[in-house]
Amino acid sequence: MKKWRILVTWWAGYIWSHIAVELLNEGFKVHIMDNFSNSKKNIIKTSEKLAWKSLTLHELSLLEKDKVDQVFKENPFEAVIHLAWNKSVWESCVSPFSYYENNIHASSNLFQIMEKHSVKNLVFSSTATVYDTWKAEPPFNENDPIGNSQNPYTTSKLCIEKILWDLSKHKWRKVVNLRYFNPIGAHESWLLWESLHKGTTNVFPLLMKALLLNERFIIFWDDYETKDWTCIRDYIHVMDLAEAHIKAINLFKKKDLKYESINIWTGKGTSVLELIGKIEKNLEKKMTIIRWKRRDGDLPVTYATVTKAEKMLHRKAKRDINDCIKDGYRYYTHLFRKSQ
């Protein structure tokens, strides 16, 4: 498997750049597909530099079906790692149709082309927000019911999961569906990170920005049904997440594998207010926060069990939230010093 040719879609973002480096380090031949609509090309050179190996770039969108088909025709992929394009809960509530188009339609194109070219191994990046919070309580496990989406982003992930379930039964052989949320931190080199592009809604880079630029941080802190009225999430180090994808590819060795959903978490929930407290303690800095009303589409509590991941992937999170904070802070300190 070490020489497998792997296609990673919508690659040039935060999570996928870390995954690509791990794939290269493990000896895989890595192809990437991205149209750079919300990412930057220079991350390719950075990833290649870190791994001392080259990536193969296919600069196009999964919506360009004929071009994607040609890529598969010219490259006999053994597996695909697929992340749906758009990923912001709040943005999905504002622009739902872009999520239906860029996530569901684009994924359908990919799956049809994989079927055409007999590519039967897929790792899909999903989210634990698919769990039905009306019928199950956190920590969620993989047997809990899914559904009752609270936002178009989750709807798109649910739809893709259902499609993959059908395909695993009637067409494909092997699908590994990874459910996770809130990766934070940075590569130990400080060269890979979570972008602070205009419009980002991810909490960790916004916290780092507010801290380093002495800005006030807006916290959605109103009527969430939690102990301190702020959302609770399971924050996992991005490198633990990247390493889990390598383990997932190794599952394709199992002859009886058809479809498996696996939670990729630490198994520990942390509220936004607790995260701020940990940042202040680790970095010995005080933040100024502003209380704001509840944000549309947010779930109060989302974290899950990790028992299945430990059993099937033989992995546990090696890094805790304090490591996430320290690694992320080192990068963002470097970033803001350069910008001044």
C-alpha angles and dihedrals in degrees: 000000000000091000095046117135107235126192115208114194125210084010110161098079137094102281098033097051088058091047092050092054090051091048091052091047089053092054101256122143102241126207119181130201122198138133092208094233091144103013141059129251096219089075088075093065090045093054092046091049092052093050098034087227136099131253126210112230127209105186105204144093126260085235087070092079100175092051092048089050090054091052090055091046091055097040123050099214119195094197144001130217107203131194118180110241108241120050113169118112094201094045091050090058090053097042107022097160093061087058093050090049102039097038109029102027094041091049091050089054091052094049093049091052092047089053092049092053096039096245101157105173121082135169110195125198108223134158138242089233084086090078114106105245091192093061103031138036129217137294084063123204128201093259094058116108119266128210138065092107117205097198142019093255091061090042090057092050092047091050093051091047090053091049091051091048089055093046093049089056100041108022120004129054107211133031125164110193112196117199116198144141142198107016109185138168128059144259112283089245089062087226096106120055149142109286122241093210119160111281098023113153099185110126102221101056089043090052091050091049093050092047097048097041094042092241128149116258120222111222121194096228116152127101106345109145096243137110094266099022094251128107119274119219139167106243112204126188110252091231091057087051093049092049090051090060091057089052089049092056089054088060089072087077088072109098094205096050114122111147128348130175113202130182114229105199143112091246092236125108122216125186121225089247090052090049090054090049091051091049091051092048096046095045098032091230132124123228130208111224133189121207115231136180124272114289118236115255099015119134115219097225130019123166134117148201120272099201095109093048090052091050101041102029097031091225141123129185107272095193131057132209092272089059089050091054096046096046092046093046093052091055097045091047088056091046096052094044089056091050094054 
